[in-house]
Amino acid sequence: MKIQLFKKLTDVPEIEKFNNNLPIFASQEYANYLQNVKNYSTIWFYGIVDSDIQFILPFAIRKKNGFKNAMFLTSTVYLSDKVDLANEQIFLNNIIEIIKQKKLCDWIAQPPNWAIFNAVPSNSIYCEFGTYRIDLQSKSEEELFSEINYHHKRLINKSLKNNVLIKNSSELLDDCVTVFNDAILHGNYTLPSKNEIIRLLKYLPDNTSIYVSYNEINPKSSIICFLNKFCSFAVYIGNSPGLNGENHLLHWEAIKDAKLRGIRYFDFVGARMNPLPGSKLEGIQKFKKYFGGELIKGYLWKMPISNLKYRLYNIIIFVLYSLKFKKYKGDIIDQELKKAGN
């Protein structure tokens, strides 16, 4: 297998042929956003098998405080419908060798939770992970609705009967922020600030979609989706207290909107394997599962390149958390490995 790398996706030969296979996170637009907002520089690896480009994988690198950390922005992007796990692992192993030879970073961090790999490279640190994904174009709207769990359908119909309103517009920024601030107060610390959303709308205006549900005039729940023709990813989801089905109708309307736009998939972004019974995580998993999507299983992985710098960085993070009287729980991989007793 031959590996090549490019500093711009647009430099990859004939890349326009594969645009419908590329998630938004593998796009040049998303790389530009990361460069301008978070100072990440992105390169694209692609693998050639028998003279055909088979895989593309974007890799983002940031230098900060004397460390160079990096992450893959997506899982391996297949440019054909054939899944080839053996060649994907070869592809990843070859990439790791290039990263080491060129000293591109000190460690490869866990990727975002939408980047679910089919295979992992040798000697990586990994855990099983998944996501619920709906194939929008293989079924009619009626068929999609029929596959939703009865409980979810009941709440969707109840919200419709109660005249819950769903809106979709970048002009809903303030209402979205109101909902997100409520959610943050109740422990959802993964949501972006108003300034972060403004930057998203600035750099990804055609790939960011804000949905808000209203009970009378009150915003109750909100979703921010990252989307293109390949997939709509429900990346940020926030709820105000006292929901009564508004969030169920909100997701259903976002799914219908994605289908109407001709988007191939709707992705609920992230599902832990075997969450603890009765836990909040299990409740979140069931919420996603009951919309009828397929559970896509795979892996999250990371890897130290410089063991010394990787250990030093983790010690610094541990100390900083301790000074704030907080316990550092690690990333998803750390948490899942600890749960499994590894």
N, C-alpha and C positions, 0 to 999 in steps of 0.2 A: 504493500500500500504506500502511495506517495502522499505526503502531507505538504500543503502549502499554506502560507498565512498572508493576510492582507490587512492593511491599516484602514481600508474603507470597504464596506460591503459592495459599493458600486464598482470597485475595481475587479471583483470576481467575474471571470468570463461568463457571459450569458446568464447572469444571475436573474435577470428579469423573467426567465422561463420558470423560475421556481418561487416567484413571489407568493403564490397561493399556498405554498407549503411552509412559509415562514411565519411564526408567531410574531407579534408586535415586538417582543423583547429581543428578537434577533435582527431587528431592523436598524437601518442607519439613523432614523429619526430618534429611536430610543437611545442609541449610543450618543447622539448629539445632546440629548437631554441629560444623560449621566455626566457628560463632559462639562456642560455649562453649570449644572446645579451641584454635582457632587465630586467633580474633578477626577472622574474615572476616564482613563483612555482605553478604548476598546479595539481589539484586533479580532479577526475572524480566521479560524482554522478551517480548512476543508480537506477532505480525504478523497483521493482518487483511486478507484479500483478498476482495473482493466480499461483504463482511459476514460472512465465515466466518473463524474463527481457524484459521490454517494452520500457524504455527510458534510454538514456545516455546523460550526459551534462558535458562538461569540464569547470572548474572554475579556473581562474588564479588570484593569489594574489601577491601583491608586497608591501613591507614595505619601505617607503622612507620619510625622514625628519619628523619622528615621526607619520606619518599617515600610515594606512594600507588600500590601495584601491584595488579593485578587479573587475573583469569583467567575464562574460560568453563568451567563445570563439566562440560558435556557438549558434544557437537556439536549442531547444530540439530535439535530434536525435531520431526519431522513429525507432525501430528495426523491425517493420512490416509495411505493406502498409496501415493499418487502422489508420485513424486520430481519436483520442479520446480526444476532447477538455476538457471534464470534468476531466478525469484522468490526463491530462497534467497539469491542474491548481492545482489539488491536489498534484501532483509531485512537482511543483514549490513552493507551500505553505509549503510543508514539508521540502524542501531544505532550505527555508528562516528560518524556525525554527531551523534547525541544525546550520546554519551560526550564528544565534543570540546566541544560547546556547554555542557554541564553541568559540564565539567571533573571528571568522575567519577574519573579516575585519571591517573597520569603515563605509564604504559605498560600494555599488555595482554600478559601473559606467555604463554609456550607453555602450552596446556591440558594436563591429564593425558593419558597415552597411550591412554586409552580414548575420548577425545573426538575422533573422526575425522570431519572435515567433508567434505561432498560438494562444497562450493564455498568460495572464500575471498574476502574483500573486496578492493577495489582498494587497491594500494600496501601490501599486507601482506607480511611476510617468511614464507615457507612452504616446506615440503618434502612430498614424497609420503610417505605412511605407511599402515599397514593393520592389520588384525586378523583372526584366524581365529575364525569364529563358527559354531556348530552350531544348526540349526533343530531343536528338540527335539520339536515337536508335529506335524510333518509326516511323521514316520517312527516305526515301532515300535522298541522296544529292540533287537530282533534286527536290524533294518535299520541302526540306528546302529552296532551292533557290526560288521556286515559291511563297513562303509565305513572301518573302521580299518585302517591299514597292517599287513601280515602281521607285520612285526618287532614292532610294538607289541602285537598280539594274542598273539604267542608269549610275550612277557614278562608280559602280564597273566595268561595261563593258567599260566605258571610260578609266578608269585606266589601264585595260588590253590592250586596244588598244594603249595607250600611253607607253606601256612597263614598267609600274610601277612594281618594283621587291619587293617581300616579302621574307624576310629571317627569319629563326628561329634557334637560337643558343646562348649558353652562351657566345660565343666569340664575340657577338655583344654588349658587355657591354658598350664600349666607345661610340658607335653610339647611343645607348639607352640613355646614360647620356647626350649626346649633345642635343637630342630632349627634354629630361626632363628639362634641364637647360633653354632652350628656353621657354618651357611652364611655368616654375616658374617665369621667367622674365615678363610673360604676365598674372600672377595672379593665377596660379595653384599651391598653396602652400601645397598640399597634397602628392606630389611626393617624393620618397626617394632620398637620396644622393647616390653618387657612393659607399661610404663605406658601406652604408646600403644594397645596392644591392649585394655587394661582400659578405657580411655576409649571405644574403639569399642563394646565390649560394654555400656557404661553408656548411651551415647546412641543406639546403633543395635542394640538387643538382638534385634529381629525381622528385621534386615537384614544381620546378620553371622553367618557360619557357618564354624566351624573344623573342618577335617578333618585327621586324623593317621594315617599308616600305621605299623604295628608289625611288626618281624621278631622273633618271640618277644615279649619284653617291652620291646624297645628301639625308641623312636620313630625313624623313619628319614626321613620326609618329611612336609611339612605344607602345607596350602593355607588361606588365608583368603579366602572369597568374600563379596562385597557383592551382595545379591540382593533382588529383589522379583518380582512376577508377570511383569514384562517380561523380565528377564534375570538370570542369575547370572554375575557377573564374577569371574574368578580373579585377584584383584589382587595378592596376596602369595603367593609360592611359595618354599619353602626346602627344601634337602636336606642330610642328613648324608652324610659320605663313605662310599664302599663300597656304593652302591645296586646292587640286582640285580633291578630290575623293580618295586620297591615304589612308586615314583613314578608308573609307568604305571597300576597298579591303583588308586592313590589318585585319579588324574584320572578314570578310568572310573567309579569309584564316585560321585564328585562329579557327573559328568554324569548318571548314572542317578538320583541323588537329586533333581537339578533337574527332570528329566522327571517323576518321581513327584510332585513338588510342584505340577505344572502350570505350570511356568515356560516361557516361550516360547523363550528362547535360552540357550546357554552360550557365554560369550565368554572367549577365552584372553588378551585384553588385550595388544595391541601386536605389530606385525610390521613390521620395517624392510624397505624395498624394496631388493632386490639386496645383501644382506649379503656381505661378502668371503668367497670360498670358503675353507673350512677354518677359519673363525673361530668363536669361541664363540657369537656372535650367529647364525651360520648353523645351528649345532647346535640352538640354542633354537628357531629358526624351524621346523626340520624336526620337532622334537618336537611342536610345536603342530599343524603341517600334517598329520602322520600320524594324527591322530585323526579326520580326515575332514571337518573343517569347511570352510566356504567362505571364501576370502580376500576380505575386504571392503576395497576400496582407497579412499583419500581423502587428506586433507591435515591436517597440523598447521600452525597459523599463529600469528603474534604481530605486535604493532604498537606502535611508540613513539607516544605522544600528545604528550608533551613531549620533544623530541629532546635538550635540554640535560640534563634529569634522567635520562633513559635512559642517556645516555653517561656521566654522572657515576657513576651506580650501577654500571655495568659496569667502570669504572676502579677503583672501591672494591673490587669483588669480585676483580678481577685482582690488586690489591695485597695483599689479605688472603690469597689463595692463595700468592702469591709469598713472603710472610713465613713461611708454613708450608712453604716449599720444595716446593710442589705446583704442578702445571700445571692451569689452569682450562680444561676441555674444552668448556664451554658446555652448552647444552641439546641435546635431540635434533635440533632444527632446525639449530643451529649445526654439529653433528657431521655431519649428512647433507649440508648445503651444502658443507662443507669437503671431504667425500669426493667430491662431484661436481665440485669445483674452482670453486665459485661464491664 
